[in-house]
Amino acid sequence: MASAGTLGTVTGEDQISYIKIETLRGKTPTEIVAIDETWVIDFEPELKSQSNKWRSPSSPRPKKFRQAQSKVKQMMIFAYDHRGIIMTDRVPCGTSVTAAYYHDWMQELRRKIHKN
């Protein structure tokens, strides 16, 4: 549930309202599975240990290039319950999240929930 003016942001108040609604419908908070989505930027900085290379004392220092963040954004979808994250999905670049995509993802989530 998104608050007016903050589309995509779920507040603690929204979560409490949702739990109250589902409780009125006869569900306990332990039966509720929430789904959220967010955008992530693919960026893995080089670790200091990865950049260390053996060189002789007389050799010049290796040139280091500044790594810029990738401009590739990917959507991540999360499903979680009262115990934590159940399933995540990193939507492949260039893929549209359509009703069919969500349907397939929900079927996989349903199988995973019933398996446990």
C-alpha positions in Angstrom: 0.0 0.0 0.0 1.5 3.3 -1.0 0.8 6.5 0.8 -0.4 9.5 -1.2 2.6 11.3 -2.7 5.1 8.5 -1.9 4.3 5.9 -4.5 6.2 2.7 -3.9 7.1 3.6 -0.3 5.5 1.4 2.4 5.4 3.0 5.8 5.1 1.2 9.1 1.6 2.7 9.3 0.7 1.0 6.0 1.9 -2.3 7.3 -0.1 -2.0 10.5 -3.2 -1.1 8.5 -2.7 -4.1 6.2 -2.3 -6.4 9.1 -5.5 -5.0 10.7 -7.5 -5.6 7.5 -6.2 -9.1 7.0 -6.9 -9.9 10.7 -10.5 -8.7 10.2 -10.7 -11.2 7.3 -9.8 -14.0 9.7 -6.1 -14.3 9.0 -3.4 -14.3 11.6 -0.3 -12.1 11.0 1.7 -15.4 10.6 -0.4 -16.2 7.5 0.3 -12.9 5.7 2.9 -12.9 2.9 3.9 -9.4 1.7 5.4 -8.6 -1.7 7.6 -5.6 -2.3 9.7 -4.4 -5.2 12.6 -2.0 -5.5 15.2 -0.9 -8.0 18.9 -1.8 -7.5 22.0 -0.6 -9.3 24.5 -3.3 -10.2 27.8 -2.2 -8.7 30.5 -4.3 -7.2 33.6 -2.2 -6.2 37.0 -3.9 -6.3 38.3 -5.0 -2.9 41.7 -3.8 -1.8 42.9 -7.4 -1.7 41.8 -7.9 -5.3 43.7 -4.8 -6.5 47.0 -5.9 -4.9 49.4 -7.3 -7.4 52.9 -8.5 -6.9 55.5 -6.2 -8.4 59.2 -5.6 -7.9 60.4 -2.6 -6.0 61.7 -0.9 -9.2 58.6 -1.4 -11.3 56.1 1.5 -11.6 52.9 1.5 -9.6 49.9 0.1 -11.5 47.5 2.7 -12.8 44.2 2.6 -11.0 41.0 3.7 -12.8 38.1 5.1 -11.0 35.2 2.7 -11.2 31.9 4.4 -11.9 28.6 3.0 -10.8 26.8 1.0 -13.5 23.9 2.8 -15.0 22.0 -0.5 -15.3 19.1 -0.6 -12.9 17.3 -3.8 -12.2 14.1 -4.5 -10.4 14.1 -6.8 -7.4 11.0 -8.4 -6.1 10.8 -9.7 -2.5 8.3 -11.9 -0.8 8.4 -12.1 3.0 6.4 -13.1 6.0 6.7 -12.7 9.8 9.9 -14.8 9.8 11.8 -13.0 7.1 12.4 -13.2 3.3 10.8 -16.2 1.6 11.9 -15.5 -2.0 13.6 -12.9 -4.1 13.8 -12.4 -7.8 16.2 -10.2 -9.7 14.3 -9.3 -12.9 16.6 -9.6 -15.9 17.5 -6.4 -17.7 15.2 -5.5 -20.5 12.4 -7.7 -19.2 9.0 -6.1 -18.6 7.2 -7.0 -15.4 3.8 -7.9 -16.8 0.8 -9.7 -15.4 2.2 -12.9 -17.0 5.6 -12.4 -15.3 4.0 -11.8 -11.9 1.7 -14.8 -12.5 4.7 -17.1 -13.1 6.5 -15.6 -10.1 3.5 -16.1 -7.8 3.2 -19.7 -8.9 6.8 -20.3 -8.0 6.2 -18.5 -4.6 3.2 -20.6 -4.0 5.2 -23.9 -4.6 7.9 -22.7 -2.3 5.5 -21.8 0.5 3.6 -25.2 0.2 6.9 -27.0 0.1 7.9 -25.7 3.6 
